[in-house]
Amino acid sequence: MGQTTTPGIFTRRFGPPPRDDVPVVVLVHGLGLSGRYFVPLARRLAAGGASVLVPDLPGNARSRSAVRRMPDVGALAEAVGDWHRGLSLGPCTFVANSVGCQVVAAFAARHPRRVDRAVMVGPALEPGASGWRQAGRLLADAPREPLPLLAVATADYLLTGPLRFAASFRHALRDAATSFEGNLARVRAPTLVVRGARDPLASGAWVRRVARTVVDGHLAEVRNAAHAAHYSAPDAMAALIRTFVTGGRA
């Protein structure tokens, strides 16, 4: 694993360097977290020959100092655009979890030529659900996740800080209420929507709605996984992504 910081965004690198003859996969984390909980999936994708980049979004974890105030979802999408341009990347496969799906939807809506394919794992937050209801779902998910993931998430939340986490949550709620579905409707890249079968945040009805809303949506479910299926079932997720990226049915 390598790492870099450009422009102001800390990024983990796995596999070969990005180049034209290598598939490039970008992993985008969720609310208040870092890319660390994507490491098991990143290693498996890199072992399959992909170049994998895992940024910490501005304001979060090791990119906390990149901004003075926590950016909203639109500003994060633009920061991903600057990061993508700064690394001179071509079209990539973007894999996102939870609120990261809102960031990727906003990015893909604004920069469609930079997204080859998208994979949304447990897309959140669901429009129409109150902040209290969403927080309750997040708490309900905790005992369903592996203990090592809870340790990683707790450390990341502390590093990001409670005030920035709260600001991110408010921004994500506002985006879910006003922009998320509109951005999804503008996603032109083939999109795989993945749900862990035990996920209390992204309901079955909601992920089906996401898959119907994007132009070219596909569905998959991972058994015995909750909201962070990429962490608890990295082999299954890597297989799904590889099949989807090569044009097969997930």
C-alpha positions in Angstrom: 0.0 0.0 0.0 1.2 3.5 -0.9 -0.1 6.9 0.0 -0.2 10.4 -1.3 -1.8 13.8 -0.5 -3.0 15.8 -3.5 -4.6 18.3 -3.6 -4.9 18.3 0.2 -6.6 14.9 0.1 -4.9 12.0 1.8 -5.1 8.9 -0.5 -4.3 5.3 -0.1 -3.0 3.4 -3.2 -3.2 -0.3 -3.9 -2.0 -2.3 -6.9 -0.2 -0.9 -9.9 -0.1 2.9 -10.6 -3.0 4.2 -12.7 -2.5 4.0 -16.4 -4.5 3.5 -19.6 -4.2 -0.3 -19.7 -5.2 -0.8 -16.0 -8.7 -0.5 -14.6 -8.8 2.2 -12.0 -11.2 1.9 -9.0 -11.9 4.7 -6.6 -13.4 3.9 -3.2 -15.5 6.6 -1.5 -16.2 6.3 2.2 -19.3 7.3 4.2 -20.2 9.8 6.9 -17.4 10.9 9.2 -15.2 8.0 8.3 -12.0 7.4 6.4 -10.9 5.1 3.6 -9.5 2.6 6.2 -12.7 0.4 6.2 -12.2 -0.1 2.5 -8.8 -1.7 2.9 -9.9 -5.3 2.8 -11.8 -4.7 -0.4 -9.0 -2.6 -1.9 -6.5 -5.4 -1.4 -8.7 -7.9 -3.1 -9.4 -5.6 -6.1 -5.7 -4.8 -6.4 -4.8 -8.6 -6.3 -7.1 -8.9 -9.3 -5.0 -6.3 -11.2 -6.8 -3.1 -10.6 -5.3 0.2 -9.5 -7.2 1.2 -6.4 -7.3 4.7 -4.9 -9.0 5.3 -1.5 -9.2 9.0 -0.6 -10.2 10.5 2.8 -12.7 13.1 1.7 -11.9 16.7 2.8 -12.7 17.4 6.4 -12.6 13.7 7.3 -9.9 11.8 9.2 -6.5 12.3 7.6 -7.9 15.0 5.2 -9.4 16.9 8.2 -7.1 19.9 7.8 -7.8 20.3 4.1 -10.7 22.6 4.8 -11.7 25.0 7.6 -15.4 24.0 7.6 -17.1 20.8 6.7 -18.0 20.8 3.0 -21.5 19.9 1.9 -22.2 17.1 -0.5 -21.9 19.3 -3.6 -18.6 20.8 -2.4 -17.2 17.3 -1.7 -18.2 16.2 -5.3 -16.3 19.2 -6.6 -13.3 18.3 -4.4 -13.3 14.8 -5.8 -13.3 16.4 -9.3 -10.3 18.5 -8.4 -8.6 15.4 -7.0 -9.4 13.4 -10.1 -8.0 16.1 -12.3 -4.9 16.6 -10.2 -4.0 12.9 -10.6 -4.7 13.0 -14.3 -7.1 10.1 -14.1 -9.3 8.9 -17.0 -12.8 7.4 -16.5 -12.8 5.3 -13.3 -15.1 2.9 -11.6 -16.4 4.6 -8.4 -17.4 2.4 -5.5 -19.2 4.2 -2.7 -20.8 3.3 0.6 -23.6 5.0 2.5 -23.4 8.8 2.3 -20.5 8.3 -0.1 -23.1 7.3 -2.6 -24.6 10.8 -2.4 -21.1 12.3 -3.2 -20.6 9.9 -6.1 -24.1 10.6 -7.5 -23.3 14.4 -7.3 -19.9 13.9 -9.0 -21.3 11.6 -11.7 -24.1 14.1 -12.4 -21.6 16.9 -12.9 -18.8 15.0 -14.5 -20.4 12.1 -16.4 -17.3 11.5 -18.7 -15.1 10.8 -15.7 -17.3 7.9 -14.4 -17.0 4.6 -16.3 -19.1 2.6 -13.9 -20.5 3.2 -10.4 -21.2 0.8 -7.5 -23.3 2.0 -4.7 -23.2 -0.1 -1.5 -26.0 0.6 1.0 -26.9 4.1 -0.5 -27.9 6.5 2.2 -29.5 8.7 3.3 -33.0 7.8 2.2 -35.1 10.8 1.2 -38.1 11.5 3.4 -36.7 9.9 6.5 -36.1 12.3 9.5 -32.7 12.8 11.0 -33.8 11.0 14.2 -35.0 8.0 12.1 -31.7 7.9 10.2 -29.7 8.1 13.4 -31.8 5.3 14.9 -31.1 3.1 11.8 -27.3 3.8 12.2 -27.4 2.7 15.8 -29.4 -0.4 14.8 -26.7 -1.3 12.3 -23.8 -1.2 14.8 -24.4 -4.6 16.5 -24.8 -6.2 13.1 -21.3 -5.2 12.0 -18.0 -7.0 12.8 -16.3 -5.7 16.0 -13.1 -4.7 14.1 -15.2 -2.4 11.9 -16.7 -0.7 14.9 -13.2 -0.1 16.3 -12.1 1.5 13.0 -15.3 3.6 12.7 -14.9 4.8 16.3 -11.3 5.9 15.8 -12.3 7.7 12.6 -15.3 9.4 14.2 -13.0 10.7 16.9 -10.4 11.9 14.4 -13.0 13.7 12.3 -14.5 15.1 15.5 -18.1 15.3 16.7 -18.8 18.9 15.4 -17.7 18.0 11.9 -19.6 14.8 12.0 -22.7 16.6 13.0 -22.2 19.2 10.2 -21.7 16.4 7.7 -24.9 14.7 8.9 -26.9 18.0 8.4 -25.4 18.4 4.9 -26.2 14.8 4.0 -29.8 15.2 5.3 -30.3 18.4 3.2 -28.8 16.7 0.1 -31.1 13.7 0.6 -34.1 15.9 0.8 -33.3 18.2 -2.1 -30.7 16.8 -4.5 -29.9 13.1 -4.2 -32.6 11.6 -6.4 -32.2 14.3 -9.0 -28.5 13.6 -9.1 -29.2 9.8 -9.4 -31.4 10.5 -12.4 -28.5 12.2 -14.1 -26.1 9.3 -13.6 -25.4 7.8 -17.1 -22.8 5.3 -16.2 -23.9 1.7 -15.6 -24.6 1.5 -11.9 -24.7 -1.5 -9.6 -26.7 -1.0 -6.4 -25.7 -3.4 -3.6 -27.4 -4.1 -0.4 -26.3 -6.2 2.5 -29.3 -8.4 3.4 -29.2 -7.3 7.0 -28.8 -3.6 6.3 -31.2 -1.4 8.4 -30.2 1.9 6.7 -30.7 1.1 3.0 -34.0 -0.8 2.8 -34.8 -3.2 0.0 -37.5 -0.8 -1.3 -35.1 2.1 -1.4 -32.2 0.3 -3.2 -34.7 -0.9 -5.8 -35.8 2.7 -6.2 -32.2 3.8 -6.6 -31.6 1.2 -9.3 -34.7 2.4 -11.2 -33.7 6.0 -10.9 -30.3 5.8 -12.5 -30.3 5.4 -16.3 -28.7 1.9 -16.3 -29.2 0.4 -12.9 -28.5 -3.2 -11.7 -29.2 -4.8 -8.3 -27.3 -7.2 -6.1 -27.6 -8.4 -2.5 -24.9 -9.8 -0.2 -26.1 -12.4 2.3 -25.0 -12.2 5.9 -23.9 -8.6 5.5 -25.3 -5.4 6.9 -24.6 -1.8 5.9 -20.8 -2.1 5.3 -21.0 -5.2 3.0 -17.6 -4.3 1.5 -16.0 -4.8 4.9 -17.8 -7.8 6.2 -17.9 -9.7 2.8 -14.9 -8.3 0.8 -14.5 -11.4 -1.3 -18.1 -11.4 -2.4 -18.0 -7.7 -3.1 -14.7 -7.9 -5.0 -16.3 -10.7 -7.2 -19.4 -8.6 -7.8 -17.3 -5.6 -8.8 -15.0 -7.5 -11.1 -17.9 -9.1 -12.9 -19.7 -5.8 -13.2 -16.7 -3.9 -14.4 -15.9 -6.6 -17.1 -19.5 -6.3 -18.4 -21.0 -9.4 -16.9 -24.1 -9.8 -14.8 -23.5 -9.1 -11.1 
